[in-house]
Amino acid sequence: MSDNSAKAKTTAPLHEALYQALRKKLSIGAFAPGQALSLRSLAAQFGGSVTPIRDAVWRLAAEMALNISSTRRIFVPKLTDDKIRELLLVRALLEPEAAAMALNYVDAAMLDDMALADSNMNKALKEGDVAGYMAHNHAFHFTLYRASGSSVLVPMIEALWVRFGPFMRHVYPDVAGINGVEDHHAEALAALKDKDEAALRRAISADVKDALDFMLHDLNEH
C-alpha cells in the first residue's frame, strides 16, 4: 500500500486498510502534534468513505494515538516531557531486544533494503525532505524489527511509534541542524553483518537515546 492512499491493492478489508494507512501516517509524522483532523478530509485523503475512517479514528483513539473531545473534535495529542521520556524509555527497552531477536534472520536482501533506506534517509536529510527522512527512517527500523518474527514485540513497538511519530517530525529541524551526529544506523548495519549482538543492541539503544535528546531539546526551546 502506498503511504498516500489506501486504494492500493490489498487483501485486507477496506476498513482495515484505511486503519493501517492512517496508522502509518501517524508513525512517520505526517500529522503535527495538536493538529485537528476531520473525518471528511481524512476520507478524501485516503480514498475511503466516512464510516470506515470513523472506525479507524476510534481504534486509534483507543490506542491513545488520537484524541476525540467531548464535542467529537479529532486531534493529534500533545505530549508532556514526562510522557515523551516514558515512551522512549519503553522504546529503549523493546527495540534492542527485537533487533537482537532478528539478528540471525536478517538476510542479504534485508541488509540491502536497510542500507538503501539509510542512504535515502541521509539524502533526504541533506535536501530538507522531512517526509522522506521520516519514511526511510521508519523503513530501516521496521525491516529489522519485523525480521524477528515476534508477534509480541513488533506490535508493541509499532504502537509506540504511532504515538511519538508526530513529535519526531516536529523536531526534524533540530536533527537537520546538528553536525557530527553519529550514524547509529551504519553501526547497526555493521553489527548485523558481523553477527555482533552486543554491538547491535548498543547501536539501536544509542539511536533511541538520540531521538529522546532531540525531542527534549526541542521542547525546552519552546
PyRosetta script that sets phi, psi and omega in degrees:
from pyrosetta import init, pose_from_sequence

init()
pose = pose_from_sequence("MSDNSAKAKTTAPLHEALYQALRKKLSIGAFAPGQALSLRSLAAQFGGSVTPIRDAVWRLAAEMALNISSTRRIFVPKLTDDKIRELLLVRALLEPEAAAMALNYVDAAMLDDMALADSNMNKALKEGDVAGYMAHNHAFHFTLYRASGSSVLVPMIEALWVRFGPFMRHVYPDVAGINGVEDHHAEALAALKDKDEAALRRAISADVKDALDFMLHDLNEH")
pose.set_psi(1, 137.8)
pose.set_omega(1, 177.8)
pose.set_phi(2, -72.5)
pose.set_psi(2, 162.6)
pose.set_omega(2, 178.6)
pose.set_phi(3, -71.5)
pose.set_psi(3, -21.8)
pose.set_omega(3, -170.8)
pose.set_phi(4, -97.2)
pose.set_psi(4, -10.6)
pose.set_omega(4, -174.7)
pose.set_phi(5, -155.3)
pose.set_psi(5, 149.7)
pose.set_omega(5, 175.4)
pose.set_phi(6, -96.8)
pose.set_psi(6, 13.0)
pose.set_omega(6, -178.0)
pose.set_phi(7, -82.2)
pose.set_psi(7, -12.9)
pose.set_omega(7, -177.4)
pose.set_phi(8, -62.6)
pose.set_psi(8, 161.4)
pose.set_omega(8, -177.2)
pose.set_phi(9, -61.4)
pose.set_psi(9, 133.2)
pose.set_omega(9, 178.5)
pose.set_phi(10, -158.5)
pose.set_psi(10, 150.6)
pose.set_omega(10, 177.0)
pose.set_phi(11, -91.7)
pose.set_psi(11, -7.6)
pose.set_omega(11, -179.6)
pose.set_phi(12, -75.4)
pose.set_psi(12, 150.7)
pose.set_omega(12, 173.7)
pose.set_phi(13, -58.6)
pose.set_psi(13, 156.1)
pose.set_omega(13, -176.1)
pose.set_phi(14, -57.3)
pose.set_psi(14, -43.5)
pose.set_omega(14, -177.6)
pose.set_phi(15, -63.0)
pose.set_psi(15, -35.6)
pose.set_omega(15, 178.5)
pose.set_phi(16, -72.1)
pose.set_psi(16, -39.6)
pose.set_omega(16, 178.6)
pose.set_phi(17, -63.1)
pose.set_psi(17, -40.8)
pose.set_omega(17, 178.6)
pose.set_phi(18, -66.9)
pose.set_psi(18, -40.8)
pose.set_omega(18, 176.8)
pose.set_phi(19, -60.0)
pose.set_psi(19, -47.4)
pose.set_omega(19, -179.1)
pose.set_phi(20, -65.6)
pose.set_psi(20, -37.2)
pose.set_omega(20, 179.7)
pose.set_phi(21, -66.0)
pose.set_psi(21, -43.7)
pose.set_omega(21, 178.9)
pose.set_phi(22, -67.6)
pose.set_psi(22, -38.7)
pose.set_omega(22, 177.9)
pose.set_phi(23, -62.3)
pose.set_psi(23, -41.8)
pose.set_omega(23, 178.9)
pose.set_phi(24, -64.4)
pose.set_psi(24, -40.2)
pose.set_omega(24, 178.8)
pose.set_phi(25, -59.8)
pose.set_psi(25, -41.3)
pose.set_omega(25, 177.1)
pose.set_phi(26, -65.5)
pose.set_psi(26, -40.4)
pose.set_omega(26, -178.0)
pose.set_phi(27, -62.3)
pose.set_psi(27, -34.4)
pose.set_omega(27, -177.5)
pose.set_phi(28, -100.4)
pose.set_psi(28, 14.7)
pose.set_omega(28, 172.2)
pose.set_phi(29, 73.3)
pose.set_psi(29, 31.0)
pose.set_omega(29, 179.9)
pose.set_phi(30, -72.2)
pose.set_psi(30, -18.0)
pose.set_omega(30, 178.5)
pose.set_phi(31, -119.7)
pose.set_psi(31, 145.7)
pose.set_omega(31, -176.6)
pose.set_phi(32, -89.1)
pose.set_psi(32, 153.7)
pose.set_omega(32, 174.5)
pose.set_phi(33, -57.5)
pose.set_psi(33, 132.0)
pose.set_omega(33, -179.8)
pose.set_phi(34, 83.9)
pose.set_psi(34, -5.8)
pose.set_omega(34, -177.4)
pose.set_phi(35, -66.5)
pose.set_psi(35, 132.6)
pose.set_omega(35, 176.2)
pose.set_phi(36, -82.6)
pose.set_psi(36, 141.5)
pose.set_omega(36, 179.8)
pose.set_phi(37, -126.3)
pose.set_psi(37, 153.3)
pose.set_omega(37, 175.6)
pose.set_phi(38, -125.5)
pose.set_psi(38, 150.7)
pose.set_omega(38, 179.9)
pose.set_phi(39, -62.0)
pose.set_psi(39, -39.6)
pose.set_omega(39, -178.1)
pose.set_phi(40, -67.0)
pose.set_psi(40, -42.6)
pose.set_omega(40, -179.8)
pose.set_phi(41, -67.4)
pose.set_psi(41, -37.6)
pose.set_omega(41, 177.5)
pose.set_phi(42, -67.3)
pose.set_psi(42, -40.0)
pose.set_omega(42, 178.3)
pose.set_phi(43, -62.5)
pose.set_psi(43, -40.1)
pose.set_omega(43, 178.7)
pose.set_phi(44, -67.3)
pose.set_psi(44, -39.7)
pose.set_omega(44, -178.2)
pose.set_phi(45, -68.1)
pose.set_psi(45, -40.5)
pose.set_omega(45, -174.2)
pose.set_phi(46, -98.6)
pose.set_psi(46, -2.6)
pose.set_omega(46, 173.4)
pose.set_phi(47, 77.9)
pose.set_psi(47, 24.6)
pose.set_omega(47, 178.3)
pose.set_phi(48, -119.6)
pose.set_psi(48, -177.5)
pose.set_omega(48, 175.5)
pose.set_phi(49, -90.7)
pose.set_psi(49, 172.0)
pose.set_omega(49, -176.4)
pose.set_phi(50, -65.3)
pose.set_psi(50, -37.0)
pose.set_omega(50, -174.2)
pose.set_phi(51, -60.8)
pose.set_psi(51, -51.9)
pose.set_omega(51, 178.4)
pose.set_phi(52, -68.0)
pose.set_psi(52, -28.9)
pose.set_omega(52, 175.5)
pose.set_phi(53, -66.2)
pose.set_psi(53, -41.1)
pose.set_omega(53, 177.7)
pose.set_phi(54, -60.4)
pose.set_psi(54, -42.6)
pose.set_omega(54, 178.3)
pose.set_phi(55, -61.0)
pose.set_psi(55, -42.6)
pose.set_omega(55, 179.7)
pose.set_phi(56, -63.7)
pose.set_psi(56, -41.8)
pose.set_omega(56, 179.7)
pose.set_phi(57, -63.2)
pose.set_psi(57, -42.9)
pose.set_omega(57, 179.1)
pose.set_phi(58, -65.0)
pose.set_psi(58, -38.2)
pose.set_omega(58, 177.1)
pose.set_phi(59, -63.6)
pose.set_psi(59, -42.6)
pose.set_omega(59, -179.4)
pose.set_phi(60, -70.9)
pose.set_psi(60, -30.5)
pose.set_omega(60, 174.7)
pose.set_phi(61, -66.2)
pose.set_psi(61, -38.1)
pose.set_omega(61, 177.4)
pose.set_phi(62, -64.7)
pose.set_psi(62, -27.6)
pose.set_omega(62, 177.6)
pose.set_phi(63, -87.6)
pose.set_psi(63, 2.4)
pose.set_omega(63, -178.9)
pose.set_phi(64, 66.0)
pose.set_psi(64, 21.5)
pose.set_omega(64, 176.9)
pose.set_phi(65, -89.2)
pose.set_psi(65, -21.2)
pose.set_omega(65, 173.9)
pose.set_phi(66, -133.5)
pose.set_psi(66, 155.6)
pose.set_omega(66, 174.1)
pose.set_phi(67, -113.7)
pose.set_psi(67, 143.3)
pose.set_omega(67, 174.2)
pose.set_phi(68, -124.1)
pose.set_psi(68, 119.6)
pose.set_omega(68, -176.9)
pose.set_phi(69, -77.9)
pose.set_psi(69, 174.2)
pose.set_omega(69, 178.8)
pose.set_phi(70, -64.0)
pose.set_psi(70, -20.7)
pose.set_omega(70, 177.5)
pose.set_phi(71, -96.3)
pose.set_psi(71, 13.6)
pose.set_omega(71, 178.6)
pose.set_phi(72, 69.8)
pose.set_psi(72, 19.5)
pose.set_omega(72, 174.7)
pose.set_phi(73, -76.3)
pose.set_psi(73, 133.9)
pose.set_omega(73, -178.0)
pose.set_phi(74, -104.9)
pose.set_psi(74, 131.6)
pose.set_omega(74, 177.7)
pose.set_phi(75, -152.7)
pose.set_psi(75, 158.9)
pose.set_omega(75, 177.5)
pose.set_phi(76, -77.5)
pose.set_psi(76, 130.8)
pose.set_omega(76, -177.1)
pose.set_phi(77, -63.8)
pose.set_psi(77, 152.2)
pose.set_omega(77, 166.8)
pose.set_phi(78, -101.6)
pose.set_psi(78, 140.4)
pose.set_omega(78, -177.5)
pose.set_phi(79, -113.4)
pose.set_psi(79, 148.2)
pose.set_omega(79, 175.0)
pose.set_phi(80, -82.0)
pose.set_psi(80, 166.6)
pose.set_omega(80, 175.3)
pose.set_phi(81, -54.0)
pose.set_psi(81, -45.2)
pose.set_omega(81, -176.8)
pose.set_phi(82, -63.6)
pose.set_psi(82, -39.2)
pose.set_omega(82, -179.6)
pose.set_phi(83, -68.4)
pose.set_psi(83, -39.4)
pose.set_omega(83, 177.4)
pose.set_phi(84, -63.2)
pose.set_psi(84, -43.8)
pose.set_omega(84, 177.3)
pose.set_phi(85, -58.6)
pose.set_psi(85, -43.8)
pose.set_omega(85, -177.5)
pose.set_phi(86, -65.0)
pose.set_psi(86, -45.2)
pose.set_omega(86, 179.7)
pose.set_phi(87, -60.6)
pose.set_psi(87, -43.1)
pose.set_omega(87, -177.3)
pose.set_phi(88, -77.4)
pose.set_psi(88, -25.6)
pose.set_omega(88, 172.5)
pose.set_phi(89, -63.2)
pose.set_psi(89, -43.0)
pose.set_omega(89, 178.8)
pose.set_phi(90, -67.8)
pose.set_psi(90, -38.5)
pose.set_omega(90, 174.3)
pose.set_phi(91, -57.0)
pose.set_psi(91, -43.7)
pose.set_omega(91, -177.7)
pose.set_phi(92, -65.6)
pose.set_psi(92, -25.3)
pose.set_omega(92, 176.8)
pose.set_phi(93, -80.6)
pose.set_psi(93, -41.6)
pose.set_omega(93, -171.7)
pose.set_phi(94, -86.1)
pose.set_psi(94, -40.6)
pose.set_omega(94, -170.2)
pose.set_phi(95, -69.7)
pose.set_psi(95, -41.1)
pose.set_omega(95, 174.7)
pose.set_phi(96, -61.7)
pose.set_psi(96, -33.3)
pose.set_omega(96, 179.2)
pose.set_phi(97, -67.6)
pose.set_psi(97, -44.1)
pose.set_omega(97, 178.4)
pose.set_phi(98, -63.5)
pose.set_psi(98, -39.5)
pose.set_omega(98, 178.6)
pose.set_phi(99, -62.8)
pose.set_psi(99, -43.5)
pose.set_omega(99, 179.6)
pose.set_phi(100, -63.6)
pose.set_psi(100, -38.6)
pose.set_omega(100, 178.1)
pose.set_phi(101, -65.6)
pose.set_psi(101, -29.0)
pose.set_omega(101, -178.4)
pose.set_phi(102, -82.6)
pose.set_psi(102, -15.2)
pose.set_omega(102, -169.3)
pose.set_phi(103, -47.7)
pose.set_psi(103, -47.6)
pose.set_omega(103, -175.5)
pose.set_phi(104, -86.5)
pose.set_psi(104, 2.8)
pose.set_omega(104, -178.7)
pose.set_phi(105, -114.7)
pose.set_psi(105, -5.4)
pose.set_omega(105, 178.2)
pose.set_phi(106, -81.1)
pose.set_psi(106, 112.8)
pose.set_omega(106, -178.1)
pose.set_phi(107, -94.7)
pose.set_psi(107, -177.8)
pose.set_omega(107, -176.2)
pose.set_phi(108, -61.1)
pose.set_psi(108, -39.0)
pose.set_omega(108, -180.0)
pose.set_phi(109, -64.9)
pose.set_psi(109, -40.8)
pose.set_omega(109, 178.0)
pose.set_phi(110, -65.9)
pose.set_psi(110, -40.8)
pose.set_omega(110, 177.1)
pose.set_phi(111, -60.3)
pose.set_psi(111, -41.8)
pose.set_omega(111, 177.7)
pose.set_phi(112, -62.5)
pose.set_psi(112, -42.3)
pose.set_omega(112, 179.1)
pose.set_phi(113, -62.7)
pose.set_psi(113, -42.2)
pose.set_omega(113, -179.9)
pose.set_phi(114, -67.9)
pose.set_psi(114, -40.4)
pose.set_omega(114, 178.4)
pose.set_phi(115, -63.9)
pose.set_psi(115, -39.8)
pose.set_omega(115, 178.0)
pose.set_phi(116, -65.9)
pose.set_psi(116, -42.3)
pose.set_omega(116, 178.3)
pose.set_phi(117, -61.1)
pose.set_psi(117, -41.5)
pose.set_omega(117, 179.4)
pose.set_phi(118, -66.2)
pose.set_psi(118, -42.3)
pose.set_omega(118, 177.9)
pose.set_phi(119, -62.4)
pose.set_psi(119, -44.3)
pose.set_omega(119, 179.2)
pose.set_phi(120, -66.3)
pose.set_psi(120, -34.6)
pose.set_omega(120, 177.6)
pose.set_phi(121, -64.8)
pose.set_psi(121, -44.4)
pose.set_omega(121, 179.0)
pose.set_phi(122, -64.7)
pose.set_psi(122, -37.7)
pose.set_omega(122, 177.1)
pose.set_phi(123, -64.3)
pose.set_psi(123, -44.0)
pose.set_omega(123, 179.1)
pose.set_phi(124, -63.0)
pose.set_psi(124, -37.7)
pose.set_omega(124, 179.0)
pose.set_phi(125, -61.4)
pose.set_psi(125, -45.6)
pose.set_omega(125, -179.8)
pose.set_phi(126, -65.6)
pose.set_psi(126, -32.9)
pose.set_omega(126, -176.0)
pose.set_phi(127, -90.6)
pose.set_psi(127, -2.1)
pose.set_omega(127, -178.8)
pose.set_phi(128, 72.9)
pose.set_psi(128, 25.0)
pose.set_omega(128, -179.1)
pose.set_phi(129, -90.2)
pose.set_psi(129, 90.8)
pose.set_omega(129, -174.7)
pose.set_phi(130, -63.9)
pose.set_psi(130, -46.7)
pose.set_omega(130, -178.0)
pose.set_phi(131, -61.7)
pose.set_psi(131, -42.1)
pose.set_omega(131, 178.7)
pose.set_phi(132, -64.8)
pose.set_psi(132, -42.5)
pose.set_omega(132, 178.5)
pose.set_phi(133, -57.7)
pose.set_psi(133, -48.8)
pose.set_omega(133, -177.9)
pose.set_phi(134, -64.8)
pose.set_psi(134, -42.8)
pose.set_omega(134, -177.6)
pose.set_phi(135, -65.7)
pose.set_psi(135, -43.2)
pose.set_omega(135, -178.4)
pose.set_phi(136, -71.8)
pose.set_psi(136, -34.2)
pose.set_omega(136, 175.8)
pose.set_phi(137, -63.2)
pose.set_psi(137, -43.4)
pose.set_omega(137, 177.4)
pose.set_phi(138, -61.0)
pose.set_psi(138, -44.7)
pose.set_omega(138, -179.1)
pose.set_phi(139, -61.4)
pose.set_psi(139, -41.4)
pose.set_omega(139, 179.5)
pose.set_phi(140, -58.7)
pose.set_psi(140, -53.2)
pose.set_omega(140, -174.6)
pose.set_phi(141, -65.7)
pose.set_psi(141, -43.7)
pose.set_omega(141, -173.1)
pose.set_phi(142, -82.1)
pose.set_psi(142, -19.5)
pose.set_omega(142, 168.1)
pose.set_phi(143, -61.5)
pose.set_psi(143, -41.1)
pose.set_omega(143, 179.1)
pose.set_phi(144, -69.3)
pose.set_psi(144, -53.6)
pose.set_omega(144, -173.3)
pose.set_phi(145, -64.6)
pose.set_psi(145, -39.8)
pose.set_omega(145, -178.6)
pose.set_phi(146, -69.6)
pose.set_psi(146, -21.9)
pose.set_omega(146, 175.6)
pose.set_phi(147, -64.7)
pose.set_psi(147, -20.2)
pose.set_omega(147, 178.8)
pose.set_phi(148, -66.4)
pose.set_psi(148, -25.7)
pose.set_omega(148, -176.9)
pose.set_phi(149, 72.2)
pose.set_psi(149, 10.4)
pose.set_omega(149, -176.7)
pose.set_phi(150, -77.5)
pose.set_psi(150, 121.8)
pose.set_omega(150, 177.3)
pose.set_phi(151, -86.1)
pose.set_psi(151, 0.6)
pose.set_omega(151, 178.0)
pose.set_phi(152, -106.1)
pose.set_psi(152, -56.6)
pose.set_omega(152, -175.4)
pose.set_phi(153, -67.2)
pose.set_psi(153, -44.9)
pose.set_omega(153, -173.9)
pose.set_phi(154, -60.9)
pose.set_psi(154, -48.1)
pose.set_omega(154, 177.3)
pose.set_phi(155, -61.4)
pose.set_psi(155, -33.9)
pose.set_omega(155, 178.0)
pose.set_phi(156, -66.0)
pose.set_psi(156, -42.6)
pose.set_omega(156, 179.1)
pose.set_phi(157, -66.7)
pose.set_psi(157, -41.0)
pose.set_omega(157, 177.2)
pose.set_phi(158, -57.9)
pose.set_psi(158, -42.8)
pose.set_omega(158, -179.1)
pose.set_phi(159, -63.5)
pose.set_psi(159, -35.7)
pose.set_omega(159, 177.3)
pose.set_phi(160, -67.2)
pose.set_psi(160, -43.2)
pose.set_omega(160, -179.6)
pose.set_phi(161, -65.0)
pose.set_psi(161, -36.1)
pose.set_omega(161, 178.3)
pose.set_phi(162, -60.2)
pose.set_psi(162, -35.6)
pose.set_omega(162, -177.2)
pose.set_phi(163, -82.0)
pose.set_psi(163, -33.8)
pose.set_omega(163, -176.5)
pose.set_phi(164, -99.7)
pose.set_psi(164, -9.5)
pose.set_omega(164, -178.3)
pose.set_phi(165, -51.0)
pose.set_psi(165, -47.0)
pose.set_omega(165, 179.6)
pose.set_phi(166, -58.8)
pose.set_psi(166, -31.8)
pose.set_omega(166, -178.3)
pose.set_phi(167, -77.4)
pose.set_psi(167, -34.1)
pose.set_omega(167, 178.3)
pose.set_phi(168, -65.3)
pose.set_psi(168, -39.8)
pose.set_omega(168, 176.9)
pose.set_phi(169, -65.6)
pose.set_psi(169, -37.1)
pose.set_omega(169, -178.5)
pose.set_phi(170, -61.3)
pose.set_psi(170, -32.1)
pose.set_omega(170, -178.0)
pose.set_phi(171, -96.0)
pose.set_psi(171, 9.0)
pose.set_omega(171, 179.5)
pose.set_phi(172, -49.7)
pose.set_psi(172, -42.8)
pose.set_omega(172, 179.4)
pose.set_phi(173, -56.5)
pose.set_psi(173, -33.7)
pose.set_omega(173, 176.6)
pose.set_phi(174, -66.2)
pose.set_psi(174, -43.2)
pose.set_omega(174, -180.0)
pose.set_phi(175, -62.5)
pose.set_psi(175, -45.2)
pose.set_omega(175, -177.1)
pose.set_phi(176, -68.6)
pose.set_psi(176, -26.4)
pose.set_omega(176, -174.2)
pose.set_phi(177, -92.6)
pose.set_psi(177, -0.2)
pose.set_omega(177, -178.0)
pose.set_phi(178, -102.4)
pose.set_psi(178, 122.5)
pose.set_omega(178, 178.1)
pose.set_phi(179, -92.1)
pose.set_psi(179, 151.4)
pose.set_omega(179, 173.7)
pose.set_phi(180, 79.6)
pose.set_psi(180, 14.4)
pose.set_omega(180, 176.8)
pose.set_phi(181, -70.4)
pose.set_psi(181, 132.8)
pose.set_omega(181, -178.4)
pose.set_phi(182, -65.6)
pose.set_psi(182, 142.9)
pose.set_omega(182, 179.3)
pose.set_phi(183, -90.3)
pose.set_psi(183, 88.9)
pose.set_omega(183, -177.8)
pose.set_phi(184, -71.7)
pose.set_psi(184, -21.7)
pose.set_omega(184, 174.8)
pose.set_phi(185, -65.4)
pose.set_psi(185, -42.2)
pose.set_omega(185, 177.6)
pose.set_phi(186, -62.3)
pose.set_psi(186, -38.5)
pose.set_omega(186, 177.6)
pose.set_phi(187, -64.1)
pose.set_psi(187, -40.5)
pose.set_omega(187, 179.1)
pose.set_phi(188, -65.2)
pose.set_psi(188, -41.5)
pose.set_omega(188, 178.6)
pose.set_phi(189, -62.4)
pose.set_psi(189, -42.5)
pose.set_omega(189, 178.9)
pose.set_phi(190, -63.4)
pose.set_psi(190, -40.5)
pose.set_omega(190, 179.4)
pose.set_phi(191, -65.7)
pose.set_psi(191, -37.9)
pose.set_omega(191, 177.7)
pose.set_phi(192, -64.4)
pose.set_psi(192, -42.0)
pose.set_omega(192, 179.4)
pose.set_phi(193, -64.8)
pose.set_psi(193, -36.1)
pose.set_omega(193, -178.5)
pose.set_phi(194, -87.1)
pose.set_psi(194, -4.0)
pose.set_omega(194, -175.5)
pose.set_phi(195, 56.0)
pose.set_psi(195, 42.6)
pose.set_omega(195, -177.0)
pose.set_phi(196, -103.2)
pose.set_psi(196, 96.6)
pose.set_omega(196, -175.4)
pose.set_phi(197, -62.6)
pose.set_psi(197, -43.8)
pose.set_omega(197, -178.1)
pose.set_phi(198, -61.8)
pose.set_psi(198, -43.1)
pose.set_omega(198, 179.7)
pose.set_phi(199, -66.6)
pose.set_psi(199, -36.3)
pose.set_omega(199, 178.8)
pose.set_phi(200, -65.9)
pose.set_psi(200, -44.6)
pose.set_omega(200, 177.6)
pose.set_phi(201, -59.5)
pose.set_psi(201, -43.4)
pose.set_omega(201, -179.6)
pose.set_phi(202, -62.3)
pose.set_psi(202, -42.8)
pose.set_omega(202, -177.5)
pose.set_phi(203, -64.0)
pose.set_psi(203, -45.5)
pose.set_omega(203, -179.1)
pose.set_phi(204, -69.0)
pose.set_psi(204, -40.2)
pose.set_omega(204, 177.5)
pose.set_phi(205, -60.5)
pose.set_psi(205, -43.6)
pose.set_omega(205, -179.7)
pose.set_phi(206, -65.9)
pose.set_psi(206, -36.3)
pose.set_omega(206, 179.1)
pose.set_phi(207, -64.6)
pose.set_psi(207, -42.6)
pose.set_omega(207, 178.1)
pose.set_phi(208, -66.2)
pose.set_psi(208, -40.2)
pose.set_omega(208, 178.7)
pose.set_phi(209, -61.6)
pose.set_psi(209, -40.4)
pose.set_omega(209, 177.2)
pose.set_phi(210, -60.0)
pose.set_psi(210, -41.4)
pose.set_omega(210, 179.0)
pose.set_phi(211, -60.0)
pose.set_psi(211, -42.9)
pose.set_omega(211, 178.0)
pose.set_phi(212, -62.8)
pose.set_psi(212, -45.2)
pose.set_omega(212, -179.3)
pose.set_phi(213, -60.9)
pose.set_psi(213, -43.7)
pose.set_omega(213, 179.5)
pose.set_phi(214, -62.3)
pose.set_psi(214, -44.0)
pose.set_omega(214, -177.7)
pose.set_phi(215, -65.2)
pose.set_psi(215, -46.3)
pose.set_omega(215, -177.9)
pose.set_phi(216, -68.4)
pose.set_psi(216, -35.2)
pose.set_omega(216, 175.7)
pose.set_phi(217, -60.8)
pose.set_psi(217, -44.2)
pose.set_omega(217, -179.4)
pose.set_phi(218, -65.0)
pose.set_psi(218, -43.5)
pose.set_omega(218, -179.2)
pose.set_phi(219, -64.5)
pose.set_psi(219, -35.7)
pose.set_omega(219, 179.7)
pose.set_phi(220, -71.9)
pose.set_psi(220, -21.1)
pose.set_omega(220, -180.0)
pose.set_phi(221, -83.9)
pose.set_psi(221, -14.7)
pose.set_omega(221, -174.5)
pose.set_phi(222, -119.0)
pose.dump_pdb("model.pdb")
